[in-house]
Amino acid sequence: MARLAPSVALEQLPDQPLRIRLLLLVMVTLPFLVTCSVLFLLWGRWVGWLDVSLMLGFYLVAGLGKSLGYHRLLAHKSFATTPWLKRLLLMLGCLAFEGDPLRWSVKHIQCHAYADVEAAPPRPLAGFWQAHLTWLVEPQPSAAVYATWLKKDPVAVGVSQTWLVWASLGLLIPLVVAGWSGLFWAGLVRIALSHHITWSAHALCHAFGQRDFPTRDGSRNHFMVALFCFGEGWLNNHHAFPRAASFSLAWWQIDSAGAMIHWFERLGLVWNVMRGGERRSGGEAERWRNGEA
């Protein structure tokens, strides 16, 4: 993906309405505070398998929806698919409660363009609060600068306009199925875990791990992060080959989202799948690895 120079003016989308910003702020802080109370809830009380199953199930579908739909499909155009599957993936990604897919993707594209410099949200080297919270409610980068195709995508625009409906289902369904304990575990606790695992992982992958490629962003590969974040922990691979559908470049590099794309491709549900080896191969790849290319 083309890398923009930091001198490019940061045009902005219209700021989100105050009520949406406040809602995002609440849905970041409230689940975290509720999770902090888990130890008190567990003291002398048993948690049912239904609660745990719902929590894990929603964590999986929301995480895969965000990784496949928001990240690899919208932000990087790593593969193409049918409108119904695109819509489904984006709706599932909304369950993570990180905002609508269009704004999320534009902001992520900006991160690649300004990796680890002052303009890039989230800045993994800029501190805990900015990486975990304030980047969500900062002014929005312009889709006209970073992702003109997203404004012309009726599926992305449609889901973005109704994202709160789909996100709310991640709270309503557990409440209906398992009552208040379902809402607590599969709703609030699950959202808190998803948020802070994701954002902590982003910081970890800029501080610890292996650098197989001398990218300019300081990114690293981290096995445990990849395990819990659907392959997103192979961050150095991803920054070396941003459009690759799979972030795994070795058999032992587990990328569950990339594996799902592989099976979707075999079933004929996705096509035009981008692969990392298409960017640099043979001796050129070795020169890139050694910092000579």
N, C-alpha and C positions, 0 to 999 in steps of 0.2 A: 504494500500500500504506500502511496506517495507520502512523503514526510514533509510537512509544512514548516517553513522557517518561523522562529518565534517572533519575527518582526511583523508578521501578518496581523492586521487589525482584528481584534476579537469582536466581531459583530455578534449581537445577542438576539435570541428569540425573546418575544415578550415574556416578562416575568410571569411565573405561575401565580394565580390568584392567592391572596393571603390565606384563605381557608384551606387551600391545597397544601401550602407550605406548612401551615400549622398542623394539618393532618399527618403529613410526613414526619414532622417533628414528634408528634404524639406516638406514631406507630414505630418510631425508633426507640424512644425513651421508655414508653409504657411497657412493652414486652420485656425490656431489659430489667426494669424494676420488678416486674412480676416474677421473672426468672430468679432474681435475687431472693425472693421469698420462698423458693421451692424447698429449701432445706427445712424451713419451718413447717411447710405443708407436709413434708415426708416424715416429720418427727412423729413416730408412733402411728402412722397411717399408711395403708397399702395403696399402690397405684395399679390400676387394672391393665391387663394386656390390651384391651380395646383402646385405651388412651395412648399407650406406647405405640401400638400398631398405626393408629391414625397419625400420630406425630411423625413417625418415620416415613409413612406413606406420603404425607403432604410435603415433608422435607425433600423427598426424592423427586416428586413430580414438579414442585416449584423450582428446585435447583436445576433439573434437567431442562425445564421450560425456559429458564433464564439463560442457561449456557447455550442451548441449541437455538432458541428463538431470538432473544434479545442480542446475544453476543455474536454467535457464529453466523447466523442467517442475516439479521438486519445490519449489524455494525460492520461485518467483514465480507458479506456476500460469499461465504465459503461454500455454499451449495444452493441449488434451486429446488423448489418443491411446489406442490399444488397449493392453490389458495386455501383449501380447507385445512391442510396440515399446517401451513404457516399460521393460520388463525388459531388453531388449537395450541401450537407451541407458544405463541405470544400470550394467549389467555392463561396458560399454565404458568408462564413466567410472571404474570401479574400477581400470582399468589405469594410471591416473595416480598411483596409490599416495598419495592424500591422505586416506585414511580412508573409512569407509562413507558412503553417500549420505545417510542420515537425519541423522547427527550433523553432516556437512558442511553440509547445508541449514539445519538449525536455527541453527548458528553464523553462517551467512551472513545469515539473517534478522535475527539479533541485531545484526550489523554495520550493517544498514540502520536499525535502530531507534536505534542509538547511534553514528551516524557521527562518527568523529574525536573521541570523548570517552573518558574514562578506562575505561569499561566495555566498549568495543567491541574484539573481536579480529577480524582483525588491525588494530592501530592504525598506519596508514601514516605518521603523523607521530611515532611513538614510538621509532623507531630500527630499525637493520638487523636485529638478532637477534630482536626481537619479531615483526617483520613476516615474517621468513624462517623462523623455527624454533619459538619457544616457544609461539606461539598454537596450534600443533597439539596440544600436550599439556597445555594449560591446562584447568581445570575446565569441564565441559560446561554450556551454558545449557539451560534446560528446554523441552522440546517442548510442555509444557502451557501455557507462557506465550507462546511464539512461533509454534508450528505444530501445533495440535491435530490438524489433518487428517493429518499425517504418521504419527502413531501409529496411525491407523485405516486406513492404506494397506497392504494385504497385500503388494503388489509391493515397495514401498519397504522395508518391514520384512523381507521375505524376502531381498532382495538384500543388505540391510545385515547380516543375520546370517551371510551366506556370502561377504562381500566379499573376504576373503582368498583364497578359492579363485579368484575371477575375476582379482584382482590378480596372483596367482602365475602365471597363464597368460601374462601379459606378460613373464615371465622364462623360462618353460618352453618356449613355442613358438619363440622365437628360438634357444634352446639346441638344440632338436630339429632345426630347419631348417638352421641355419648353424653349429652347434657353439659352442665357447667364444667365438669372435669375435662370433657373433650375440648371445650373452648379454651380452657386453661392450657392444656398440654399440647394439643394439635394446632391451636391457634396462636396464643401469645408466646408460649415458651418456644414453640417451633420457629416463629418469626424472629425472636431474639437470637436463638442459636444460629439461624441462617444468616442474619445480619452480621453478627460479630465473628462468626467463623469466616465469612467471606471477606470482611474488611481487615481482620487480623491477618488472614492469609495473604492479602495483598501486601501488607507491610512486611510480613515474614519473607515473601519472595523477592524483596528488595534488600534484605539484610542477611539471609542465610540460604545456603544451598550452592549448587554447582552452576558455573557459567560455561556452557559449551560453545556459546557464540559471543563474540565481543560487541554486543549491541551497546548503543549509547545511553541506554536508560537505566543501567545497573540491575536489570532483571536477572533472576536466578531460578533454577529448577528445584522444586522441593517435593519429595515423594509423599510425605504425609499430607501436605496441603492438597496435592492432586487426588489423593485417596478420598478425602472428605468433600472436595469441591468439584467433583465430576471432571477431573483432568485439568482444571484451571491452574493447578500448581506448577505445570510445566511452562512457566511464564517466560523463561528465556527462549525456549523453543518457539513460543507464540510470537514474541517480539522479533525473532529472526525471520519467521514466516507468518506474518499476520493474517494472511488470507487462507492459510491451510485449515481444512475442516477438522483434522485431527492434530492435537498438540503432541502426540506421542511419536518419537523418532526411534524407539527401541522396543523390543518385545516386552521388557519389564516395566516400561513406562505406562502405567495404567491410566487410561483416559476413557471413562465410561460414556461420556457424551460423544466422543469420537467413535467409539465402538457402535453406538446406536446409529450414528450417521452411516456407518459401514453397512449395517443390517438394513437400514432403510433403503440404501442404494441397491442392495441385492434384491430387495422386494420391489424395486421400481418406483418407490415413493419419492426419492430424491435423485438429482442428476447434477451434472456440471460440478462435481465435487472437487474442490481445490486440494492439492496435496503439496506438502512442504518441499518435496524433492523437485517439483516443477520450477522452483525459483532458482535454485543453485544445485548443480549436480557434479559428480566426478571431481576433477582437480579444482574446479572453481569453488566447490563446497569446502574442500580442505583448506584452500587459501582463505576463505571466509572464516572458517573455524580458527585459523591461526592469526587472524587480524590483518591479512595481507591483501584482502579484496575490498 
